[in-house]
Amino acid sequence: MKNLMALLFLMSFCFLQLVFNAPTGFDHKTSCCSNITNMRIPVKNIVKHWWISSDCPKRAIVFETNNKEKGIEKKFCVDPTAGWVKNYMKAVDQKNKAAVSLQTSQPQQ
């Protein structure tokens, strides 16, 4: 039984490692997406988004994430026609707009 539990734990750890270290599909040299992910990124981790160049062969939106505690920044190419992508874009825009409003409303020291 202990061996089975250890094996399940090891398999779970390997799965998490694969998910969090998966290639993002964003090519920094050309600013085009080499592949599009279907994985939903937690919207709370997305700090900004943008369309890739229209010169690229694949149309995509790039979601940029930032894990402030670990100092990790990643970019994910996602399908712009997926329904959840538009909702995420709106949520990120609202979050960023609220953050800008909060910064401008506070008095400078």
N, C-alpha and C positions, 0 to 999 in steps of 0.2 A: 504494500500500500504506500509506503514511504517513497519507493522508487517511482510509482505512478504520479504521486503528487509532485515530486521533484521534476519529472519529465514535463508535466503540465505547466509548472512554473517556468521552466526553461523555454518551452514553446511560446508561452505568453510573452516572455521577455524578448525573444527573437522577433515576434510579430510586432511588438511596439517599436523595437529598434528599426525594423523595416519601414514602418509607417512614418516615423519621425525623421528618418534620414533618406526618404525617397527623393529622387531627383525632381526638381521643381519644373523642369521643362523650359526654363527661361535661359536663353543664350545671351550672356552679357556682351559678347563680342559684336553680335549683329543686332541686338535688341529685338530679336524675333523669337517666337516660341517654337521649339523643336517638337514638343508634344503638349497636349491639352490634358489636364487632370479632371477627373470627375469627382474627386474627393472634395467634400465640403470642409472648408477651413473654418474654424470657429470665428464668427464675426467679431467677437470681442478682441481677437488678436490682429485684425486687419487695421492697418493705420492709414493706407491710401490705396487708390486704384487708378489705372489708366489703360487706355486703348493702346495696343502696339501699332507700329507704323503700318499704313495701308500698303506699303511696298512688300510687306511680309507675305509669304505664301498662305499662311493660316491666319484667319481673323481670330483675335483673342483679346481678353482683358487680363491685365496683370494685377493680382492682389498682392500687396506687400505687407508682410507681417513683421512684428517686432516684439520679441520677448525681452522686456527691459531687465528682468532679473538675471537672465543668462547672457544678455547682450547678443542675441541671435536675430539676424534679419534674414528673411527669406522672401522670395518672389515666386508666385504660383501663377501659371497660365491657365485660365479657365474659359469655358465655352460661353460666349456672350448670349447665346440663344437659350441657355438653361434658365428656367424660371427663377430659381433661387439666386442666381447671380445678380439680377436686377434688384431684388429685394436687399441683398447684401450691399450693393452699391449705394442704394438710398440710405440704408442704416449708417454706413460709414460717412456719407456726406453729412447726415444730420449730426452724428457724433463730432465730426470735425468742425462743423458750423457752431455747435454748442461750445466747443473748447475755445474757439476763436472769440466768441462773444464773451465768454467768461474772462479771458485774458484781457480783452479791451475794456471791460467794465471795471476791472480792479485798478485802483490808483497806483501810479508809479512811485517808487520810493527813491 
